Amino acid sequence: MTNNDIFKKLRVAHKLRDHDIVKILELVDFRISKSELNAMFRNEDHPKYMECGDQILRNFLNGLIIHLRGPMPKKGEKNTKPSQ
């Protein structure tokens, strides 16, 4: 399974659109254009296909954590969310 496959499956599982993914990547100060993003979601045999590198996937996963959970509290601060 390639990084592109993982990225596609996460996009579908979380029902994310291109602008959502761009905003998630901006949470970790990583900039990407929608056209670059679309190139990663193309078929491998398409002439404009682009491979999803480890850095892009890593930044997306870190941004997705922030998007879903919120930013990590700084050291010494208590978590404001109640435990479940």
Secondary structure, DSSP 8 states (H G I E B T S, - for coil): --HHHHHHHHHHHTT--HHHHHHHHHTTT----HHHHHHHTS-TTSTT-----HHHHHHHHHHHHHHHH-----TT----S---
